[in-house]
């Protein structure tokens, strides 16, 4: 088992879930780890299955990706239908991250292989580059550990989370991400990554627990 620090470099505009307020649509500042896993493992999703079912038996597990060096650009669409149903036309402003933006995340490779450097990301399968640096840090298995995460995690990826003492939600689709202080079960722990511990589910996905 190997771990890699990965940097996604956008070769074109990223297409992924966004939030909308009034007539402004803004891309999320975090890339969902399920979307990254679909890309790294080259999975074509079956729409009849849940995301975790589609991700069964993957080799590469990854954390959500956070902005490393990003810049955005706004586009004005005119005209677009208003939501009132009155037949009027309005305008909409869309904010996207521009090509060259970088996002950082950690990849766990179960078979020690390095993931591909070119991925097709998101529903529109836009191509982007991913750079990897192997982390020379040994992981430690923990049947149970109490930890406060310093970066967002996907709770649905883990076997069990109990005794929650702190939770900060980052709402996004298809599932919200959290920073959490709690007891985590059946995990691998990496220490000394930017002075904090990073946890990974040891036997992802836990399909029964996620129901």
N, C-alpha and C positions, 0 to 999 in steps of 0.2 A: 504494500500500500504506500502510495506517495501523495504528497500535497504540493500544490503549486499556487503561487500568487499570480493571478491573471489580470491583465489589463485589456479591456475591450476598446478598440479604437474604431470609432464610427467612420466607415468609408462613404456613407451617404446619410441622409436624414433617417433617424430611427423612427420606426412605427411600433408603438406599444400603447398600453392602456394609459388614458389621460383623464383629467378631471375637467369639468366644465362649470364655469360660473358666469351667469348671464350670457353674454355672447363671446366670451373668451375661453378658448380651450387650451389648457396648459399641460405639457407632458409631465409625468411624474419624475421626481428627482432620483428615484431608486428603480433599478431594473429587477423585476421579479425573478426569483431563482428558478421557478419552474420553466419559464420561457427560456432561460439560459440553458437549462438541462435538456430541453427539447432540441436546442440548437447544437450543443456539444455532443450529444449522443445520436444526432441525426435521426430523430424520431418523427415520423409522420403520424400525427394524432388521429385516433379514431373518435369522431364526434359522439359516438354512442357510449363511450366510456368516460369515467371520471379522469381528471388529470393524473391522480396517483396511480390509477390502473394503467394508463398509458406509459407511465414512468417506471413500471415494474421491470426489474432486472437490469436497470441502467448501470453502466460502469462508472460514469462520472457524476458525482454529486457536487453541487456548488452552493455557495452562499448567495444571498442577494448582492447585487453590484451597486456600489455607492459612487457618486461623482468624484473624480480625481482631478480632471482639468476639462471643464465644460464651458460652452458658450451657447446662447440661444438666439433665435431669430424669429420675428413675428411676421405672419403673413395675413393679409386682409382679403377675405372672400366677400364678394359683392356681385349680385345679390343672393341671399339665402332666405328661405321661408321663415317667417316668425312662428313662434310656438302657439300663438293665440288662435290659429285656425281661421283668422279673418281674411286671409288671402293677401296680406301685406308682405312686402319684402324688406329685409333688413340686411345688416352686415355682420360678419363674424371674424374675429381675430384669432388666429391659431399660432401658438408658440411651440417651436420645435428646437431640439438640440442640433447644431450644425455639424457637418462632417469635420472630423478631427477631434471631436469631443471624446474624452476618455473616462471609463468607469472601471473600478477595481473590485475584484472579488477573489475568493479562495476556492480552489477545486480539489476535491478528493478523488484520486484515481484508485479504484479497487485492484486493478491488475497491473499497476505501476506504469501504464502507458501514458504518454503525454497527449493531451487532446489536440484536435486539429487546429490549425492557425487561421483558417478561413471558415466562418460559419454563416449559415442562412438564418437570420433572426426575425422572429415575429411573423404575423399573419401574411405580410407581403414578401417574406423571405428575402429581405434586402441583405446583401453580403457585407460582412465586416471582418476586421482583423483582430485576432486575440494573441497577445504576447504572454509568454509564461516564464516564470523563474521558479525552479524547484526549491522548496523550503527544506533545509537540512535540519529539521526538527522532528524528533520522534514523538509519535502520538501515544497516548496512554488511555487504555480502556477503563471506563468507570461504569459500574452497574448503577451507581447513583452518585450525583454530585450537586451541591448547592452552589449556584453561580449567578452573577448578574452580568448579562450580556452587554457589551459595549457597542455592538452593532445590531442591526435588525436581523431577526431570524424568522423563519416560517414555522409556527407552532405545529401545524399539521404534519410536518416532516418527522416529528419525534414520537417515540413510543408512548411516553407518559411525562406529563409536567404537573407537579403538585406543589403545595405550600407556596403559592404565588404571593410575593410580598411587594412587588412593584411591576407595573406594566405600562408601557408607552406604545400606543397604537399608531401605525402608519396605514391609513385606509387605502386600499387599492384592490383591483381585481387581478386574478380570480380569487384571491384570499388575502386578508390583511396581514401585514408584517408587524412584529413587535420587538421592542427591547424589554427584557424580562429579568426579574430576579426570582428564582424559584428552584425547586428540586427537579433535575432532569435525570431520566433513566435511560440506560443502554446507549451510552455515547462514547465517542472518541474525543479526547481533549488535546488541543495543541496549545502549548504555553509560549509566552514571549513573542507573540505577534503584536508588534506595536505596543508592548507592555500590557497586554491583556490576554486572557484565555479565549480561544475560539473552540466552540463545540460543534460536533458533527454527529448526526444519527448513525448508529453503528450498523443498523439493518434496514435502511430505507428501501422501499416505503412500507409503513405499517398500515396496511389496508384496513384491518379490522378496527384498530383504534381510531382511525380517521372517519369512520362512519357516523 
